[in-house]
């Protein structure tokens, strides 16, 4: 836990405005709409005098990058392998807020990730860690693995000292990024970030980036996992955040068979659920295309008839990657739509070289 003042992150606002001006937020339009409230906590709640920032460790039990070598399996980001952290942390924050309000009669508001709050600059100002070159928070005690919750209050509390930057000359996080999403240290282009592409991006993923995604089907831990400060990280102890066995290295063959109802059951109480079945299967099909596993051809071909154009288009790409050219061209002759399916037609044409 750490405490800071709302005015402590004034320097973050110009960086936010510059980042949005570059369009580096992709199609996360909500960041543009809430830019003024996000830039200053006082714009969100004028009565705020102090900001309490809390971190909850979710350190993984195993190397999160090991699954990347299992090409017939899907890689799910560590934070999404257990229950949805939003619900868990908000419950904890509300209990803390209720206690503080009862003790002091102060007013409070609690936020977990979904509100226009700049959690990472606030956490740095409150002394929990610093924003590393990958723009994520790094803690000397917990490495890369901290969920953040924020409590605004009109109570006057003593502020903690901000945490200095201890990245030094290290560039491990920048160099490992598969899609080169960091144009410079401390800058990220979400449009190239696999976490953004697999979770927030709603449409087809750029064909240029698909081969670089490997088997990452929900998020990406590469830049977090290689941080040298993780040598001090500890395994998380919150039971509900522990990885479910079925989310450690799920078989692509099983995931690609999910219809909407099965998807909702499979990922109940999981942050993956909010992405929706169609976007998730888009990601799974890209992983199948990158797997090199010809045994998955029938699974991709079956989805050429899926109700979602996003899924059908991703199936085309996967088949173009898995099938020999002649076999794919024969398939195109019989399965390629002729009209009324522009997204899928475009995928067929791109894959066929037309």
C-alpha positions in Angstrom: 0.0 0.0 0.0 1.1 3.6 -0.7 -0.5 7.0 -0.5 -0.1 9.9 -2.9 -1.7 13.3 -3.7 -3.8 13.7 -6.9 -1.5 16.5 -8.1 1.5 14.1 -8.0 0.9 12.8 -11.5 0.6 16.1 -13.3 3.5 15.2 -15.6 1.6 12.1 -16.8 -1.1 14.1 -18.5 1.1 15.5 -21.4 2.4 12.0 -22.1 -1.2 10.7 -22.2 -2.2 13.5 -24.6 0.8 12.9 -26.9 0.1 9.1 -26.9 -3.5 9.6 -27.9 -2.5 12.2 -30.5 -0.3 9.5 -32.2 -3.3 7.1 -32.3 -1.2 4.6 -30.4 -4.3 3.6 -28.4 -5.8 1.8 -31.5 -9.5 1.4 -31.4 -9.7 1.9 -27.6 -11.9 4.9 -28.2 -12.9 5.1 -24.5 -9.4 6.3 -23.7 -9.9 9.3 -26.0 -13.4 10.0 -24.6 -12.2 10.0 -21.0 -8.8 11.7 -21.5 -9.6 14.7 -19.3 -10.9 12.7 -16.4 -8.0 10.2 -16.8 -5.4 13.0 -16.8 -6.2 14.3 -13.3 -7.9 12.5 -10.4 -9.6 15.8 -9.5 -11.4 15.9 -12.8 -13.0 12.5 -11.9 -13.8 13.5 -8.3 -13.1 17.2 -7.3 -13.2 16.3 -3.6 -10.3 13.9 -3.6 -7.4 14.9 -1.4 -5.4 11.7 -1.2 -5.1 8.6 -3.4 -4.4 5.2 -1.7 -3.0 2.7 -4.1 -2.8 -1.0 -3.2 -1.1 -3.8 -4.9 -2.0 -7.5 -4.8 0.7 -10.0 -5.8 -0.2 -12.6 -8.4 3.2 -14.1 -9.1 3.0 -17.3 -11.2 4.1 -20.7 -9.9 5.8 -21.6 -13.2 7.7 -19.9 -16.0 4.9 -18.3 -18.0 6.9 -18.4 -21.2 7.3 -22.2 -21.2 4.0 -22.8 -22.9 5.2 -20.9 -26.0 7.1 -23.9 -27.0 4.0 -26.1 -27.1 2.6 -25.0 -30.5 -0.5 -27.2 -30.2 -1.4 -25.4 -27.0 -2.7 -22.0 -26.2 -0.8 -19.4 -24.2 -3.0 -17.5 -21.8 -1.6 -14.5 -19.8 -0.9 -15.3 -16.2 -3.4 -12.7 -14.9 -6.2 -14.4 -16.8 -5.6 -18.0 -15.8 -7.7 -17.8 -12.6 -10.8 -15.9 -11.5 -11.4 -12.3 -12.7 -9.3 -10.0 -10.6 -11.7 -7.1 -11.0 -14.3 -8.8 -8.8 -11.8 -10.0 -6.2 -10.0 -6.7 -5.8 -13.1 -4.6 -5.8 -14.5 -6.7 -2.9 -11.3 -6.2 -0.9 -11.3 -2.5 -1.6 -14.9 -2.1 -0.5 -14.1 -3.8 2.8 -11.2 -1.5 3.4 -13.3 1.6 2.4 -16.1 0.6 4.7 -13.6 0.2 7.6 -11.9 3.6 6.8 -15.3 5.4 6.5 -16.5 4.0 9.8 -13.3 5.0 11.6 -13.0 8.5 10.1 -16.4 9.5 8.6 -14.6 10.3 5.4 -15.9 10.0 1.8 -14.3 7.4 -0.5 -14.5 6.0 -4.0 -12.9 2.7 -5.1 -11.6 1.8 -8.6 -10.2 -1.3 -10.2 -9.0 -0.9 -13.7 -12.3 -0.1 -15.5 -12.5 3.6 -14.5 -10.6 6.5 -16.1 -7.8 6.4 -13.5 -4.0 6.3 -14.3 -3.2 3.5 -11.9 0.4 3.0 -12.8 1.6 6.7 -12.5 -0.3 6.8 -9.2 1.3 3.6 -8.0 4.7 5.0 -8.9 4.0 8.3 -7.1 2.8 6.3 -4.0 6.0 4.3 -3.9 4.7 0.8 -4.9 7.1 0.6 -7.9 8.0 2.4 -11.1 6.8 2.3 -14.7 9.5 0.3 -16.5 10.6 0.7 -20.1 7.7 -1.6 -21.1 5.3 1.0 -19.4 4.1 -1.6 -16.8 4.7 -1.3 -13.1 7.8 -3.0 -11.6 8.2 -3.6 -7.9 11.5 -4.4 -6.2 9.6 -6.7 -3.9 7.2 -8.4 -6.4 8.8 -7.9 -9.8 6.2 -7.6 -12.5 3.3 -9.3 -10.9 1.0 -6.8 -9.1 -2.7 -6.1 -9.6 -3.5 -2.5 -8.7 -6.5 -1.1 -6.9 -7.1 2.6 -6.1 -9.1 4.4 -3.4 -9.9 8.1 -3.6 -10.6 9.9 -0.3 -11.2 13.4 1.0 -9.3 12.4 4.0 -5.9 14.0 4.6 -3.2 11.3 4.8 0.6 11.6 4.8 2.0 10.9 1.4 4.7 8.3 0.7 7.8 9.0 -1.3 7.7 8.1 -5.0 9.7 5.1 -6.2 12.8 5.9 -8.4 13.3 4.2 -11.7 15.6 1.2 -11.3 15.6 0.0 -15.0 19.1 1.3 -15.6 20.5 0.2 -19.0 18.5 -3.0 -19.2 16.4 -3.5 -22.4 15.3 -7.1 -21.9 11.6 -6.2 -22.1 12.0 -4.1 -25.2 14.1 -6.7 -27.1 11.8 -9.7 -26.4 8.6 -8.2 -27.7 7.6 -10.4 -30.7 5.8 -7.6 -32.5 8.2 -4.8 -31.7 5.4 -2.8 -29.9 7.9 -0.5 -28.2 9.0 2.3 -30.6 11.3 3.6 -27.8 11.8 2.9 -24.1 8.8 3.9 -22.0 6.6 4.1 -25.1 4.1 1.5 -26.3 2.2 1.3 -29.5 -0.9 -0.7 -28.6 -1.7 -1.4 -32.2 1.3 -3.8 -32.2 0.9 -5.2 -28.7 -0.4 -8.8 -28.5 -2.3 -8.1 -25.3 -4.2 -5.3 -27.1 -4.7 -7.3 -30.3 -6.0 -10.4 -28.6 -8.2 -8.7 -26.0 -9.3 -5.2 -27.0 -9.1 -5.2 -30.8 -12.5 -6.1 -32.3 -11.7 -6.7 -35.9 -9.3 -8.9 -37.9 -5.7 -8.7 -36.7 -3.2 -7.4 -39.2 -1.8 -10.1 -41.4 1.7 -8.7 -40.8 1.4 -9.4 -37.1 -0.4 -12.8 -37.1 2.7 -15.0 -37.7 4.5 -13.1 -34.8 1.8 -14.0 -32.3 2.7 -17.7 -32.1 0.3 -19.5 -29.8 -0.6 -16.5 -27.6 -4.4 -16.5 -27.5 -5.1 -14.1 -24.7 -2.6 -11.5 -23.7 1.1 -11.7 -23.6 3.6 -12.0 -20.7 6.9 -11.8 -22.6 7.9 -8.3 -21.5 6.9 -8.9 -17.9 8.4 -12.3 -17.5 11.9 -11.4 -18.7 12.3 -8.5 -16.2 15.4 -9.2 -14.0 13.5 -7.8 -11.0 11.4 -10.9 -11.0 14.2 -12.7 -9.2 12.7 -11.1 -6.1 9.1 -12.1 -7.0 7.1 -14.4 -4.9 4.3 -16.8 -5.8 0.9 -15.3 -5.2 -1.1 -16.7 -2.3 -4.6 -15.6 -3.2 -6.4 -18.9 -4.0 -8.9 -17.4 -6.4 -6.1 -16.0 -8.6 -4.4 -19.3 -8.9 -4.2 -20.7 -12.4 -7.0 -23.2 -13.2 -5.5 -26.4 -14.5 -7.5 -26.1 -17.8 -6.0 -22.6 -18.4 -2.3 -23.5 -18.0 -1.8 -24.9 -21.5 -5.1 -25.6 -23.1 -5.2 -27.7 -26.3 -6.1 -25.6 -29.3 -8.1 -28.5 -30.6 -10.5 -28.2 -27.6 -10.7 -24.5 -27.6 -11.6 -24.2 -31.3 -14.6 -26.3 -30.8 -16.3 -23.9 -28.4 -19.7 -22.5 -29.4 -21.0 -19.5 -27.5 -22.7 -21.4 -24.7 -19.7 -23.6 -24.1 -17.4 -20.6 -24.2 -19.5 -18.9 -21.5 -19.4 -22.0 -19.3 -15.7 -22.7 -19.9 -14.7 -19.1 -18.9 -17.2 -18.3 -16.2 -15.8 -15.9 -13.6 -12.8 -15.4 -15.9 -11.6 -12.1 -17.5 -11.5 -14.0 -20.8 -15.3 -14.1 -20.9 -15.6 -10.4 -21.6 -13.7 -10.8 -24.9 -16.4 -12.9 -26.3 -16.3 -16.2 -28.1 -15.8 -14.8 -31.6 -12.7 -12.8 -30.8 -11.3 -15.6 -28.7 -11.7 -18.1 -31.6 -10.1 -15.6 -34.0 -7.1 -15.8 -31.7 -7.2 -19.6 -31.4 -7.3 -19.9 -35.2 -4.3 -17.7 -35.6 -2.5 -19.9 -33.1 -3.6 -22.9 -35.2 -2.2 -21.3 -38.3 1.1 -20.8 -36.5 1.1 -24.4 -35.1 2.3 -26.2 -38.2 0.0 -29.0 -37.1 -1.7 -30.5 -40.1 -4.0 -32.5 -37.8 -5.8 -29.2 -37.0 -6.8 -28.6 -40.7 -10.2 -30.2 -40.2 -10.9 -28.0 -37.2 -10.2 -24.9 -39.1 -12.1 -26.1 -42.2 -15.2 -26.7 -40.1 -15.2 -23.1 -39.1 -15.5 -21.8 -42.7 -19.2 -22.1 -42.0 -19.2 -20.3 -38.7 -21.9 -17.7 -38.0 -19.2 -15.1 -37.3 -17.4 -13.5 -40.3 -14.4 -12.7 -37.9 -14.1 -16.4 -37.2 -14.6 -17.5 -40.9 -11.9 -15.1 -42.0 -9.4 -16.3 -39.4 -10.2 -19.9 -40.5 -9.2 -19.0 -44.0 -5.9 -17.7 -42.8 -5.2 -20.7 -40.7 -5.9 -23.1 -43.6 -3.7 -21.1 -45.9 -0.8 -21.6 -43.4 -1.4 -25.3 -42.9 -2.3 -26.6 -46.3 0.0 -27.0 -49.3 -0.6 -24.3 -51.8 -2.3 -26.6 -54.4 -4.6 -28.0 -51.7 -5.6 -24.6 -50.5 -6.3 -23.4 -54.0 -8.6 -26.4 -54.6 -10.4 -25.5 -51.4 -10.7 -21.9 -52.5 -12.5 -23.0 -55.7 -15.3 -24.6 -53.7 -15.5 -22.7 -50.5 -14.6 -19.1 -51.3 -17.8 -16.9 -51.1 -18.6 -14.9 -54.2 -20.6 -12.0 -52.6 -22.1 -10.6 -49.5 -19.2 -11.6 -47.3 -16.6 -8.9 -47.8 -14.4 -9.6 -44.8 -14.0 -13.2 -45.7 -13.7 -12.6 -49.4 -10.7 -10.3 -48.6 -9.1 -13.1 -46.6 -9.5 -15.6 -49.4 -8.1 -13.1 -51.9 -5.1 -12.2 -49.7 -4.3 -15.9 -49.0 -4.7 -16.8 -52.7 -2.5 -14.0 -53.9 -5.5 -12.6 -55.9 
